[in-house]
Amino acid sequence: MSAVSISPKTYTYKEFPTSLKAQVIVRIERNAQEAAKSSHKRLADILARGDKIYEMNTGFGKLIQITTGESDQKELQLNLLQSAVQKVSSLE
């Protein structure tokens, strides 16, 4: 089984070929965990203020003026993530 280590650097899908084809062990470096927690806190603070974030709590494209309710935000994010995964998978 292959292993992948996640750090705060920028990755491309080409750097994860094994994760797209087979099981893989993923290790998240401490500084990457801290960066993710920091990013999450900033996003949570912005959302708590009620600010709009494109595709986070709004529609996209022509629907940008529509704000999603808090209960719909998780479903929107899951759908966007699944769509991105399908696009990456189709690149192989």
C-alpha positions in Angstrom: 0.0 0.0 0.0 1.3 3.4 -0.9 1.6 6.4 1.4 1.0 10.1 0.7 2.1 12.9 3.0 0.1 16.1 3.0 1.9 19.4 3.7 0.8 23.0 3.2 2.3 23.1 -0.3 0.1 23.2 -3.4 -0.5 19.9 -5.1 -1.8 18.8 -8.5 -3.9 15.7 -9.2 -0.8 14.2 -10.9 0.9 14.0 -7.6 -1.7 11.6 -6.3 -2.0 8.8 -8.9 -2.0 6.0 -6.4 -4.8 7.6 -4.4 -7.0 7.6 -7.5 -6.4 3.9 -8.2 -6.0 2.0 -5.0 -6.0 2.3 -1.2 -3.4 4.6 0.2 -2.2 5.7 3.6 -2.5 9.5 4.0 -0.4 11.3 6.6 -1.1 14.9 7.3 1.9 16.8 8.6 1.3 18.9 11.7 1.9 22.2 9.9 -0.7 21.2 7.3 -3.2 20.4 10.1 -2.5 23.8 11.7 -3.0 25.6 8.4 -6.3 23.7 7.8 -7.6 24.7 11.3 -6.6 28.3 10.7 -8.3 28.4 7.4 -11.4 26.8 8.9 -11.5 29.4 11.7 -11.3 32.3 9.2 -14.1 30.8 7.1 -16.3 30.2 10.1 -15.7 33.8 11.3 -16.6 35.2 7.9 -19.8 33.0 7.6 -20.8 34.0 11.2 -20.7 37.6 10.2 -23.0 36.8 7.4 -20.6 37.8 4.6 -21.1 36.2 1.2 -18.4 33.8 -0.1 -18.8 32.7 -3.7 -19.9 29.0 -3.9 -19.5 28.7 -0.1 -22.9 30.2 0.8 -24.1 31.6 -2.6 -25.2 30.1 -5.8 -22.7 30.3 -8.7 -22.7 31.7 -12.2 -26.0 33.5 -12.8 -27.2 32.4 -9.4 -24.6 34.3 -7.4 -27.2 36.6 -5.9 -28.9 33.6 -4.2 -27.7 33.0 -0.7 -28.0 29.4 0.6 -29.3 28.8 4.1 -27.0 27.4 6.7 -28.7 24.0 6.5 -28.0 23.8 2.7 -24.3 24.9 2.9 -23.0 21.4 3.8 -25.0 19.8 1.0 -23.7 22.5 -1.4 -20.1 21.9 -0.4 -20.4 18.1 -0.6 -21.9 18.4 -4.1 -19.0 20.7 -5.2 -16.5 18.3 -3.8 -18.0 15.3 -5.5 -18.1 17.2 -8.8 -14.4 18.1 -8.4 -13.5 14.5 -7.7 -15.4 13.3 -10.7 -13.6 15.8 -12.9 -10.2 14.8 -11.6 -11.0 11.1 -12.1 -12.0 11.7 -15.7 -8.5 13.3 -16.3 -6.8 9.9 -16.2 
